[in-house]
């Protein structure tokens, strides 16, 4: 069941960006782990801003393509501790990256990637197409 709309997905994206940016402080990640968090926050911000959905600005990446990028990222985040050999070296980093991977995959499964991304609410909760 696809319960996450494009607008809600965008809000979740900005929350995810904030979490990546704050993760080094919140979870005491340093060195390479902190750098990766900052790179992921910046990269994910760029993708979100470039996505053609209500929370994007440049509308260069289709919403379905955003979804595929998110699925691939989620799988990569789940695999990263094992691919890069830190699954046993840093339990906090392992758990953070795997939790974020699970969040990405879960979000991908629950988002309606085929929804109209050009719909806005116009007064009284009525959904009207956004003709631009």
N, CA, C and O atoms as CSV, one atom per row, in Angstrom:
chain,resi,resn,atom,element,x,y,z
A,1,UNK,N,N,0.841,-1.177,0.000
A,1,UNK,CA,C,0.000,0.000,0.000
A,1,UNK,C,C,0.889,1.245,0.000
A,1,UNK,O,O,1.774,1.385,0.845
A,2,UNK,N,N,0.648,2.140,-0.949
A,2,UNK,CA,C,1.447,3.353,-1.113
A,2,UNK,C,C,0.786,4.506,-0.347
A,2,UNK,O,O,-0.145,5.139,-0.845
A,3,UNK,N,N,1.274,4.768,0.859
A,3,UNK,CA,C,0.633,5.749,1.742
A,3,UNK,C,C,1.376,7.082,1.822
A,3,UNK,O,O,0.882,8.023,2.443
A,4,UNK,N,N,2.544,7.174,1.209
A,4,UNK,CA,C,3.326,8.413,1.276
A,4,UNK,C,C,3.178,9.164,-0.041
A,4,UNK,O,O,3.553,8.660,-1.100
A,5,UNK,N,N,2.629,10.371,0.032
A,5,UNK,CA,C,2.448,11.218,-1.145
A,5,UNK,C,C,3.769,11.888,-1.509
A,5,UNK,O,O,4.699,11.892,-0.703
A,6,UNK,N,N,3.867,12.457,-2.717
A,6,UNK,CA,C,5.088,13.185,-3.073
A,6,UNK,C,C,5.408,14.318,-2.090
A,6,UNK,O,O,6.573,14.502,-1.736
A,7,UNK,N,N,4.414,15.072,-1.647
A,7,UNK,CA,C,4.659,16.181,-0.718
A,7,UNK,C,C,5.203,15.659,0.614
A,7,UNK,O,O,6.180,16.195,1.137
A,8,UNK,N,N,4.580,14.624,1.158
A,8,UNK,CA,C,5.049,14.048,2.427
A,8,UNK,C,C,6.436,13.448,2.241
A,8,UNK,O,O,7.292,13.562,3.119
A,9,UNK,N,N,6.655,12.810,1.100
A,9,UNK,CA,C,7.975,12.238,0.837
A,9,UNK,C,C,9.042,13.338,0.861
A,9,UNK,O,O,10.129,13.142,1.403
A,10,UNK,N,N,8.728,14.482,0.279
A,10,UNK,CA,C,9.669,15.599,0.294
A,10,UNK,C,C,9.981,16.058,1.706
A,10,UNK,O,O,11.134,16.344,2.030
A,11,UNK,N,N,8.959,16.130,2.547
A,11,UNK,CA,C,9.190,16.507,3.941
A,11,UNK,C,C,10.100,15.497,4.628
A,11,UNK,O,O,10.993,15.868,5.391
A,12,UNK,N,N,9.865,14.225,4.352
A,12,UNK,CA,C,10.725,13.177,4.918
A,12,UNK,C,C,12.159,13.311,4.393
A,12,UNK,O,O,13.118,13.085,5.130
A,13,UNK,N,N,12.296,13.680,3.116
A,13,UNK,CA,C,13.631,13.879,2.543
A,13,UNK,C,C,14.398,14.950,3.308
A,13,UNK,O,O,15.558,14.745,3.666
A,14,UNK,N,N,13.759,16.088,3.562
A,14,UNK,CA,C,14.456,17.161,4.284
A,14,UNK,C,C,14.786,16.743,5.712
A,14,UNK,O,O,15.821,17.141,6.248
A,15,UNK,N,N,13.926,15.951,6.331
A,15,UNK,CA,C,14.246,15.405,7.656
A,15,UNK,C,C,15.437,14.470,7.600
A,15,UNK,O,O,16.279,14.469,8.499
A,16,UNK,N,N,15.506,13.676,6.548
A,16,UNK,CA,C,16.624,12.748,6.358
A,16,UNK,C,C,17.930,13.511,6.151
A,16,UNK,O,O,18.966,13.135,6.698
A,17,UNK,N,N,17.879,14.572,5.368
A,17,UNK,CA,C,19.061,15.412,5.137
A,17,UNK,C,C,19.560,15.977,6.470
A,17,UNK,O,O,20.757,15.954,6.757
A,18,UNK,N,N,18.633,16.477,7.267
A,18,UNK,CA,C,18.985,17.024,8.578
A,18,UNK,C,C,19.603,15.944,9.471
A,18,UNK,O,O,20.584,16.195,10.171
A,19,UNK,N,N,19.027,14.752,9.439
A,19,UNK,CA,C,19.558,13.658,10.255
A,19,UNK,C,C,20.980,13.283,9.832
A,19,UNK,O,O,21.846,13.078,10.683
A,20,UNK,N,N,21.221,13.193,8.522
A,20,UNK,CA,C,22.588,12.910,8.057
A,20,UNK,C,C,23.544,14.009,8.514
A,20,UNK,O,O,24.653,13.722,8.963
A,21,UNK,N,N,23.116,15.268,8.400
A,21,UNK,CA,C,23.988,16.381,8.778
A,21,UNK,C,C,24.275,16.414,10.275
A,21,UNK,O,O,25.366,16.808,10.687
A,22,UNK,N,N,23.311,16.007,11.087
A,22,UNK,CA,C,23.487,16.036,12.548
A,22,UNK,C,C,24.033,14.729,13.127
A,22,UNK,O,O,24.451,14.694,14.284
A,23,UNK,N,N,24.032,13.665,12.337
A,23,UNK,CA,C,24.440,12.347,12.834
A,23,UNK,C,C,25.817,12.335,13.499
A,23,UNK,O,O,25.965,11.719,14.554
A,24,UNK,N,N,26.833,12.992,12.925
A,24,UNK,CA,C,28.136,12.968,13.597
A,24,UNK,C,C,28.074,13.509,15.032
A,24,UNK,O,O,28.737,12.983,15.925
A,25,UNK,N,N,27.285,14.545,15.244
A,25,UNK,CA,C,27.138,15.109,16.590
A,25,UNK,C,C,26.250,14.235,17.463
A,25,UNK,O,O,26.586,13.951,18.613
A,26,UNK,N,N,25.121,13.812,16.917
A,26,UNK,CA,C,24.162,13.019,17.697
A,26,UNK,C,C,24.708,11.661,18.123
A,26,UNK,O,O,24.435,11.187,19.225
A,27,UNK,N,N,25.488,11.041,17.230
A,27,UNK,CA,C,25.949,9.670,17.473
A,27,UNK,C,C,27.454,9.562,17.665
A,27,UNK,O,O,28.011,8.464,17.651
A,28,UNK,N,N,28.112,10.707,17.845
A,28,UNK,CA,C,29.551,10.744,18.089
A,28,UNK,C,C,30.338,10.012,16.997
A,28,UNK,O,O,31.227,9.209,17.282
A,29,UNK,N,N,29.990,10.306,15.752
A,29,UNK,CA,C,30.710,9.739,14.615
A,29,UNK,C,C,31.799,10.732,14.214
A,29,UNK,O,O,31.549,11.935,14.133
A,30,UNK,N,N,33.003,10.229,13.963
A,30,UNK,CA,C,34.081,11.129,13.568
A,30,UNK,C,C,34.819,10.569,12.369
A,30,UNK,O,O,34.499,9.488,11.874
A,31,UNK,N,N,35.800,11.307,11.913
A,31,UNK,CA,C,36.635,10.857,10.798
A,31,UNK,C,C,35.829,10.567,9.543
A,31,UNK,O,O,34.964,11.346,9.142
A,32,UNK,N,N,36.131,9.441,8.939
A,32,UNK,CA,C,35.489,9.047,7.687
A,32,UNK,C,C,33.977,8.932,7.838
A,32,UNK,O,O,33.238,9.310,6.928
A,33,UNK,N,N,33.506,8.418,8.970
A,33,UNK,CA,C,32.064,8.259,9.175
A,33,UNK,C,C,31.364,9.614,9.141
A,33,UNK,O,O,30.304,9.747,8.530
A,34,UNK,N,N,31.938,10.608,9.784
A,34,UNK,CA,C,31.357,11.955,9.780
A,34,UNK,C,C,31.395,12.544,8.370
A,34,UNK,O,O,30.415,13.133,7.913
A,35,UNK,N,N,32.514,12.388,7.691
A,35,UNK,CA,C,32.648,12.913,6.330
A,35,UNK,C,C,31.597,12.302,5.415
A,35,UNK,O,O,30.971,13.015,4.630
A,36,UNK,N,N,31.397,11.009,5.504
A,36,UNK,CA,C,30.383,10.332,4.682
A,36,UNK,C,C,28.992,10.876,4.998
A,36,UNK,O,O,28.191,11.084,4.087
A,37,UNK,N,N,28.698,11.105,6.262
A,37,UNK,CA,C,27.396,11.676,6.638
A,37,UNK,C,C,27.190,13.041,6.004
A,37,UNK,O,O,26.112,13.324,5.481
A,38,UNK,N,N,28.215,13.897,6.043
A,38,UNK,CA,C,28.101,15.237,5.462
A,38,UNK,C,C,27.954,15.174,3.938
A,38,UNK,O,O,27.189,15.939,3.351
A,39,UNK,N,N,28.687,14.264,3.307
A,39,UNK,CA,C,28.575,14.090,1.853
A,39,UNK,C,C,27.186,13.586,1.490
A,39,UNK,O,O,26.585,14.062,0.527
A,40,UNK,N,N,26.674,12.628,2.252
A,40,UNK,CA,C,25.327,12.119,1.983
A,40,UNK,C,C,24.275,13.208,2.190
A,40,UNK,O,O,23.331,13.305,1.407
A,41,UNK,N,N,24.422,14.017,3.218
A,41,UNK,CA,C,23.475,15.113,3.457
A,41,UNK,C,C,23.489,16.082,2.273
A,41,UNK,O,O,22.432,16.475,1.780
A,42,UNK,N,N,24.671,16.464,1.820
A,42,UNK,CA,C,24.786,17.408,0.703
A,42,UNK,C,C,24.250,16.804,-0.592
A,42,UNK,O,O,23.506,17.452,-1.328
A,43,UNK,N,N,24.632,15.566,-0.862
A,43,UNK,CA,C,24.177,14.903,-2.084
A,43,UNK,C,C,22.675,14.709,-2.104
A,43,UNK,O,O,22.023,14.916,-3.127
A,44,UNK,N,N,22.137,14.312,-0.973
A,44,UNK,CA,C,20.707,14.088,-0.886
A,44,UNK,C,C,19.948,15.407,-0.985
A,44,UNK,O,O,18.843,15.444,-1.525
A,45,UNK,N,N,20.529,16.488,-0.471
A,45,UNK,CA,C,19.921,17.810,-0.618
A,45,UNK,C,C,19.860,18.202,-2.091
A,45,UNK,O,O,18.835,18.697,-2.558
A,46,UNK,N,N,20.940,17.985,-2.819
A,46,UNK,CA,C,20.975,18.313,-4.252
A,46,UNK,C,C,19.907,17.506,-4.996
A,46,UNK,O,O,19.144,18.072,-5.779
A,47,UNK,N,N,19.845,16.204,-4.762
A,47,UNK,CA,C,18.851,15.361,-5.436
A,47,UNK,C,C,17.436,15.839,-5.108
A,47,UNK,O,O,16.590,15.925,-5.998
A,48,UNK,N,N,17.176,16.148,-3.847
A,48,UNK,CA,C,15.842,16.589,-3.441
A,48,UNK,C,C,15.486,17.923,-4.096
A,48,UNK,O,O,14.375,18.093,-4.599
A,49,UNK,N,N,16.414,18.856,-4.091
A,49,UNK,CA,C,16.148,20.161,-4.710
A,49,UNK,C,C,15.929,20.051,-6.213
A,49,UNK,O,O,15.183,20.844,-6.787
A,50,UNK,N,N,16.567,19.081,-6.857
A,50,UNK,CA,C,16.452,18.909,-8.307
A,50,UNK,C,C,15.276,18.038,-8.725
A,50,UNK,O,O,15.016,17.896,-9.920
A,51,UNK,N,N,14.560,17.451,-7.771
A,51,UNK,CA,C,13.463,16.532,-8.091
A,51,UNK,C,C,12.190,17.284,-8.451
A,51,UNK,O,O,11.856,18.305,-7.849
A,52,UNK,N,N,11.498,16.760,-9.433
A,52,UNK,CA,C,10.230,17.327,-9.901
A,52,UNK,C,C,9.091,16.823,-9.008
A,52,UNK,O,O,8.372,15.884,-9.349
A,53,UNK,N,N,8.954,17.483,-7.853
A,53,UNK,CA,C,7.868,17.203,-6.923
A,53,UNK,C,C,7.650,18.447,-6.075
A,53,UNK,O,O,8.462,19.370,-6.132
A,54,UNK,N,N,6.579,18.500,-5.289
A,54,UNK,CA,C,6.246,19.744,-4.591
A,54,UNK,C,C,7.354,20.328,-3.720
A,54,UNK,O,O,7.392,21.544,-3.531
A,55,UNK,N,N,8.245,19.518,-3.192
A,55,UNK,CA,C,9.292,20.021,-2.309
A,55,UNK,C,C,10.600,20.296,-3.047
A,55,UNK,O,O,11.577,20.721,-2.432
A,56,UNK,N,N,10.629,20.058,-4.365
A,56,UNK,CA,C,11.814,20.332,-5.159
A,56,UNK,C,C,11.797,21.754,-5.686
A,56,UNK,O,O,10.786,22.450,-5.587
A,57,UNK,N,N,12.912,22.181,-6.244
A,57,UNK,CA,C,12.997,23.547,-6.768
A,57,UNK,C,C,13.284,23.592,-8.268
A,57,UNK,O,O,12.688,24.404,-8.976
A,58,UNK,N,N,14.168,22.755,-8.763
A,58,UNK,CA,C,14.583,22.851,-10.160
A,58,UNK,C,C,13.820,21.895,-11.080
A,58,UNK,O,O,13.761,22.127,-12.287
A,59,UNK,N,N,13.250,20.853,-10.546
A,59,UNK,CA,C,12.408,19.913,-11.301
A,59,UNK,C,C,13.133,19.268,-12.485
A,59,UNK,O,O,12.558,19.120,-13.563
A,60,UNK,N,N,14.379,18.893,-12.284
A,60,UNK,CA,C,15.175,18.262,-13.336
A,60,UNK,C,C,15.184,16.736,-13.252
A,60,UNK,O,O,15.417,16.066,-14.258
A,61,UNK,N,N,14.934,16.180,-12.068
A,61,UNK,CA,C,14.925,14.727,-11.866
A,61,UNK,C,C,13.471,14.309,-11.677
A,61,UNK,O,O,12.770,14.865,-10.832
A,62,UNK,N,N,13.018,13.338,-12.456
A,62,UNK,CA,C,11.629,12.887,-12.299
A,62,UNK,C,C,11.446,12.245,-10.918
A,62,UNK,O,O,12.393,11.721,-10.331
A,63,UNK,N,N,10.232,12.296,-10.425
A,63,UNK,CA,C,9.955,11.702,-9.121
A,63,UNK,C,C,10.230,10.195,-9.131
A,63,UNK,O,O,10.821,9.683,-8.180
A,64,UNK,N,N,9.814,9.463,-10.188
A,64,UNK,CA,C,10.168,8.030,-10.218
A,64,UNK,C,C,11.686,7.787,-10.228
A,64,UNK,O,O,12.159,6.840,-9.599
A,65,UNK,N,N,12.454,8.631,-10.933
A,65,UNK,CA,C,13.918,8.473,-10.931
A,65,UNK,C,C,14.463,8.732,-9.536
A,65,UNK,O,O,15.378,8.037,-9.095
A,66,UNK,N,N,13.916,9.721,-8.832
A,66,UNK,CA,C,14.283,9.981,-7.436
A,66,UNK,C,C,14.078,8.692,-6.629
A,66,UNK,O,O,14.899,8.329,-5.788
A,67,UNK,N,N,12.971,8.021,-6.908
A,67,UNK,CA,C,12.680,6.770,-6.201
A,67,UNK,C,C,13.730,5.702,-6.452
A,67,UNK,O,O,14.166,5.024,-5.522
A,68,UNK,N,N,14.137,5.551,-7.704
A,68,UNK,CA,C,15.155,4.543,-8.008
A,68,UNK,C,C,16.489,4.902,-7.352
A,68,UNK,O,O,17.192,4.021,-6.857
A,69,UNK,N,N,16.837,6.180,-7.346
A,69,UNK,CA,C,18.068,6.607,-6.672
A,69,UNK,C,C,17.988,6.298,-5.176
A,69,UNK,O,O,18.973,5.896,-4.556
A,70,UNK,N,N,16.805,6.491,-4.614
A,70,UNK,CA,C,16.620,6.219,-3.189
A,70,UNK,C,C,16.714,4.722,-2.881
A,70,UNK,O,O,17.314,4.329,-1.880
A,71,UNK,N,N,16.123,3.891,-3.740
A,71,UNK,CA,C,16.200,2.443,-3.527
A,71,UNK,C,C,17.646,1.961,-3.603
A,71,UNK,O,O,18.095,1.189,-2.757
A,72,UNK,N,N,18.366,2.418,-4.617
A,72,UNK,CA,C,19.775,2.021,-4.772
A,72,UNK,C,C,20.583,2.506,-3.566
A,72,UNK,O,O,21.426,1.775,-3.046
A,73,UNK,N,N,20.327,3.734,-3.126
A,73,UNK,CA,C,21.027,4.263,-1.942
A,73,UNK,C,C,20.723,3.439,-0.705
A,73,UNK,O,O,21.616,3.147,0.090
A,74,UNK,N,N,19.465,3.067,-0.545
A,74,UNK,CA,C,19.071,2.269,0.619
A,74,UNK,C,C,19.785,0.931,0.662
A,74,UNK,O,O,20.277,0.512,1.709
A,75,UNK,N,N,19.836,0.271,-0.473
A,75,UNK,CA,C,20.532,-1.018,-0.547
A,75,UNK,C,C,22.024,-0.827,-0.271
A,75,UNK,O,O,22.637,-1.625,0.437
A,76,UNK,N,N,22.604,0.239,-0.837
A,76,UNK,CA,C,24.025,0.522,-0.608
A,76,UNK,C,C,24.302,0.808,0.863
A,76,UNK,O,O,25.304,0.345,1.409
A,77,UNK,N,N,23.413,1.572,1.511
A,77,UNK,CA,C,23.600,1.875,2.935
A,77,UNK,C,C,23.508,0.611,3.781
A,77,UNK,O,O,24.261,0.452,4.741
A,78,UNK,N,N,22.598,-0.284,3.434
A,78,UNK,CA,C,22.489,-1.557,4.166
A,78,UNK,C,C,23.741,-2.406,4.008
A,78,UNK,O,O,24.167,-3.080,4.946
A,79,UNK,N,N,24.323,-2.371,2.825
A,79,UNK,CA,C,25.496,-3.207,2.535
A,79,UNK,C,C,26.818,-2.571,2.954
A,79,UNK,O,O,27.806,-3.276,3.160
A,80,UNK,N,N,26.844,-1.238,3.082
A,80,UNK,CA,C,28.098,-0.504,3.315
A,80,UNK,C,C,28.957,-1.044,4.458
A,80,UNK,O,O,30.164,-1.197,4.273
A,81,UNK,N,N,28.393,-1.339,5.628
A,81,UNK,CA,C,29.256,-1.820,6.721
A,81,UNK,C,C,30.008,-3.102,6.370
A,81,UNK,O,O,31.114,-3.333,6.859
A,82,UNK,N,N,29.409,-3.926,5.529
A,82,UNK,CA,C,30.026,-5.199,5.164
A,82,UNK,C,C,30.961,-5.016,3.970
A,82,UNK,O,O,32.037,-5.611,3.920
A,83,UNK,N,N,30.543,-4.190,3.006
A,83,UNK,CA,C,31.383,-3.933,1.833
A,83,UNK,C,C,32.662,-3.189,2.196
A,83,UNK,O,O,33.720,-3.437,1.617
A,84,UNK,N,N,32.555,-2.272,3.162
A,84,UNK,CA,C,33.712,-1.439,3.520
A,84,UNK,C,C,34.388,-1.874,4.816
A,84,UNK,O,O,35.285,-1.191,5.309
A,85,UNK,N,N,33.962,-3.009,5.367
A,85,UNK,CA,C,34.667,-3.635,6.478
A,85,UNK,C,C,34.554,-2.973,7.838
A,85,UNK,O,O,35.449,-3.138,8.668
A,86,UNK,N,N,33.481,-2.226,8.098
A,86,UNK,CA,C,33.369,-1.626,9.428
A,86,UNK,C,C,32.204,-2.186,10.239
A,86,UNK,O,O,31.812,-1.603,11.250
A,87,UNK,N,N,31.654,-3.315,9.798
A,87,UNK,CA,C,30.528,-3.924,10.511
A,87,UNK,C,C,30.895,-4.297,11.943
A,87,UNK,O,O,30.069,-4.188,12.850
A,88,UNK,N,N,32.129,-4.733,12.142
A,88,UNK,CA,C,32.567,-5.127,13.483
A,88,UNK,C,C,33.424,-4.062,14.163
A,88,UNK,O,O,33.624,-4.117,15.376
A,89,UNK,N,N,33.931,-3.096,13.400
A,89,UNK,CA,C,34.839,-2.083,13.952
A,89,UNK,C,C,34.124,-0.942,14.667
A,89,UNK,O,O,34.615,-0.432,15.674
A,90,UNK,N,N,32.968,-0.543,14.149
A,90,UNK,CA,C,32.245,0.582,14.731
A,90,UNK,C,C,30.751,0.258,14.737
A,90,UNK,O,O,30.051,0.466,13.746
A,91,UNK,N,N,30.289,-0.246,15.852
A,91,UNK,CA,C,28.895,-0.685,15.981
A,91,UNK,C,C,27.920,0.476,15.773
A,91,UNK,O,O,26.868,0.296,15.160
A,92,UNK,N,N,28.256,1.644,16.271
A,92,UNK,CA,C,27.371,2.810,16.131
A,92,UNK,C,C,27.224,3.191,14.665
A,92,UNK,O,O,26.108,3.395,14.187
A,93,UNK,N,N,28.337,3.289,13.948
A,93,UNK,CA,C,28.293,3.628,12.518
A,93,UNK,C,C,27.541,2.551,11.746
A,93,UNK,O,O,26.703,2.858,10.898
A,94,UNK,N,N,27.842,1.293,12.039
A,94,UNK,CA,C,27.138,0.192,11.365
A,94,UNK,C,C,25.641,0.323,11.562
A,94,UNK,O,O,24.877,0.265,10.598
A,95,UNK,N,N,25.218,0.497,12.797
A,95,UNK,CA,C,23.786,0.571,13.091
A,95,UNK,C,C,23.136,1.796,12.449
A,95,UNK,O,O,22.016,1.712,11.944
A,96,UNK,N,N,23.834,2.930,12.468
A,96,UNK,CA,C,23.283,4.139,11.856
A,96,UNK,C,C,23.088,3.949,10.361
A,96,UNK,O,O,21.994,4.188,9.850
A,97,UNK,N,N,24.127,3.525,9.649
A,97,UNK,CA,C,24.019,3.381,8.198
A,97,UNK,C,C,23.014,2.302,7.806
A,97,UNK,O,O,22.297,2.456,6.818
A,98,UNK,N,N,22.955,1.226,8.562
A,98,UNK,CA,C,21.978,0.184,8.255
A,98,UNK,C,C,20.552,0.662,8.559
A,98,UNK,O,O,19.624,0.337,7.819
A,99,UNK,N,N,20.373,1.418,9.623
A,99,UNK,CA,C,19.045,1.972,9.938
A,99,UNK,C,C,18.610,2.946,8.839
A,99,UNK,O,O,17.448,2.950,8.433
A,100,UNK,N,N,19.538,3.760,8.367
A,100,UNK,CA,C,19.201,4.690,7.289
A,100,UNK,C,C,18.870,3.923,6.004
A,100,UNK,O,O,17.956,4.303,5.271
A,101,UNK,N,N,19.602,2.859,5.737
A,101,UNK,CA,C,19.293,2.026,4.579
A,101,UNK,C,C,17.901,1.425,4.682
A,101,UNK,O,O,17.148,1.415,3.708
A,102,UNK,N,N,17.561,0.923,5.861
A,102,UNK,CA,C,16.216,0.362,6.076
A,102,UNK,C,C,15.153,1.442,5.911
A,102,UNK,O,O,14.090,1.189,5.344
A,103,UNK,N,N,15.439,2.648,6.406
A,103,UNK,CA,C,14.515,3.781,6.258
A,103,UNK,C,C,14.311,4.110,4.777
A,103,UNK,O,O,13.180,4.333,4.346
A,104,UNK,N,N,15.380,4.142,4.005
A,104,UNK,CA,C,15.277,4.433,2.576
A,104,UNK,C,C,14.443,3.370,1.856
A,104,UNK,O,O,13.553,3.701,1.072
A,105,UNK,N,N,14.731,2.099,2.124
A,105,UNK,CA,C,14.001,1.019,1.456
A,105,UNK,C,C,12.531,1.035,1.888
A,105,UNK,O,O,11.638,0.857,1.060
A,106,UNK,N,N,12.284,1.246,3.165
A,106,UNK,CA,C,10.903,1.320,3.652
A,106,UNK,C,C,10.153,2.478,3.034
A,106,UNK,O,O,8.996,2.334,2.639
A,107,UNK,N,N,10.801,3.620,2.950
A,107,UNK,CA,C,10.195,4.798,2.326
A,107,UNK,C,C,9.906,4.525,0.858
A,107,UNK,O,O,8.854,4.908,0.347
A,108,UNK,N,N,10.829,3.871,0.186
A,108,UNK,CA,C,10.634,3.530,-1.222
A,108,UNK,C,C,9.403,2.640,-1.391
A,108,UNK,O,O,8.608,2.841,-2.309
A,109,UNK,N,N,9.252,1.668,-0.511
A,109,UNK,CA,C,8.121,0.740,-0.621
A,109,UNK,C,C,6.779,1.429,-0.333
A,109,UNK,O,O,5.754,1.028,-0.885
A,110,UNK,N,N,6.773,2.449,0.513
A,110,UNK,CA,C,5.528,3.092,0.935
A,110,UNK,C,C,5.161,4.348,0.143
A,110,UNK,O,O,4.062,4.878,0.308
A,111,UNK,N,N,6.060,4.828,-0.710
A,111,UNK,CA,C,5.807,6.059,-1.469
A,111,UNK,C,C,5.086,5.742,-2.774
A,111,UNK,O,O,5.389,4.759,-3.450
A,112,UNK,N,N,4.125,6.601,-3.112
A,112,UNK,CA,C,3.391,6.489,-4.378
A,112,UNK,C,C,4.193,7.217,-5.453
A,112,UNK,O,O,4.001,8.411,-5.682
A,113,UNK,N,N,5.088,6.488,-6.108
A,113,UNK,CA,C,6.001,7.063,-7.094
A,113,UNK,C,C,5.286,7.469,-8.377
A,113,UNK,O,O,5.857,8.196,-9.190
A,114,UNK,N,N,4.048,7.015,-8.579
A,114,UNK,CA,C,3.286,7.359,-9.789
A,114,UNK,C,C,2.275,8.475,-9.547
A,114,UNK,O,O,1.510,8.828,-10.445
A,115,UNK,N,N,2.269,9.022,-8.355
A,115,UNK,CA,C,1.313,10.081,-8.017
A,115,UNK,C,C,1.586,11.343,-8.829
A,115,UNK,O,O,2.704,11.576,-9.291
A,116,UNK,N,N,0.546,12.146,-8.992
A,116,UNK,CA,C,0.673,13.437,-9.659
A,116,UNK,C,C,1.530,14.346,-8.778
A,116,UNK,O,O,1.149,14.666,-7.652
A,117,UNK,N,N,2.667,14.752,-9.285
A,117,UNK,CA,C,3.572,15.592,-8.492
A,117,UNK,C,C,3.277,17.070,-8.683
A,117,UNK,O,O,3.970,17.914,-8.115
A,118,UNK,N,N,2.269,17.394,-9.465
A,118,UNK,CA,C,1.922,18.795,-9.733
A,118,UNK,C,C,0.562,19.148,-9.162
A,118,UNK,O,O,-0.174,19.942,-9.748
A,119,UNK,N,N,0.225,18.567,-8.030
A,119,UNK,CA,C,-1.031,18.844,-7.346
A,119,UNK,C,C,-0.725,19.629,-6.084
A,119,UNK,O,O,0.193,19.294,-5.336
A,120,UNK,N,N,-1.499,20.673,-5.856
A,120,UNK,CA,C,-1.333,21.484,-4.661
A,120,UNK,C,C,-2.678,21.597,-3.965
A,120,UNK,O,O,-3.726,21.405,-4.582
A,121,UNK,N,N,-2.641,21.908,-2.683
A,121,UNK,CA,C,-3.871,22.151,-1.941
A,121,UNK,C,C,-4.228,23.622,-2.087
A,121,UNK,O,O,-3.406,24.498,-1.815
A,122,UNK,N,N,-5.470,23.894,-2.523
A,122,UNK,CA,C,-5.964,25.261,-2.689
A,122,UNK,C,C,-7.159,25.466,-1.783
A,122,UNK,O,O,-8.283,25.126,-2.150
A,123,UNK,N,N,-6.926,26.024,-0.594
A,123,UNK,CA,C,-8.018,26.309,0.342
A,123,UNK,C,C,-8.812,25.072,0.711
A,123,UNK,O,O,-8.861,24.143,-0.096
A,124,UNK,N,N,-9.393,25.004,1.793
A,124,UNK,CA,C,-10.321,23.979,2.295
A,124,UNK,C,C,-9.916,22.550,1.967
A,124,UNK,O,O,-10.778,21.673,1.913
A,125,UNK,N,N,-8.647,22.291,1.749
A,125,UNK,CA,C,-8.158,20.932,1.543
A,125,UNK,C,C,-8.479,20.346,0.173
A,125,UNK,O,O,-8.268,19.151,-0.035
A,126,UNK,N,N,-8.978,21.138,-0.764
A,126,UNK,CA,C,-9.319,20.640,-2.098
A,126,UNK,C,C,-8.033,20.463,-2.898
A,126,UNK,O,O,-7.160,21.332,-2.891
A,127,UNK,N,N,-7.930,19.350,-3.575
A,127,UNK,CA,C,-6.750,19.096,-4.375
A,127,UNK,C,C,-7.029,19.537,-5.816
A,127,UNK,O,O,-7.956,19.042,-6.458
A,128,UNK,N,N,-6.223,20.464,-6.310
A,128,UNK,CA,C,-6.378,20.981,-7.670
A,128,UNK,C,C,-5.056,20.847,-8.397
A,128,UNK,O,O,-3.998,21.024,-7.794
A,129,UNK,N,N,-5.099,20.531,-9.707
A,129,UNK,CA,C,-3.844,20.466,-10.444
A,129,UNK,C,C,-3.141,21.818,-10.444
A,129,UNK,O,O,-3.781,22.870,-10.458
A,130,UNK,N,N,-1.845,21.767,-10.429
A,130,UNK,CA,C,-1.026,22.971,-10.482
A,130,UNK,C,C,-0.611,23.150,-11.944
A,130,UNK,O,O,0.339,22.511,-12.397
A,131,UNK,N,N,-1.307,24.004,-12.678
A,131,UNK,CA,C,-0.994,24.231,-14.087
A,131,UNK,C,C,0.020,25.364,-14.216
A,131,UNK,O,O,-0.299,26.526,-13.967
A,132,UNK,N,N,1.228,25.019,-14.602
A,132,UNK,CA,C,2.212,26.075,-14.775
A,132,UNK,C,C,2.729,26.131,-16.159
A,132,UNK,O,O,3.571,26.973,-16.469
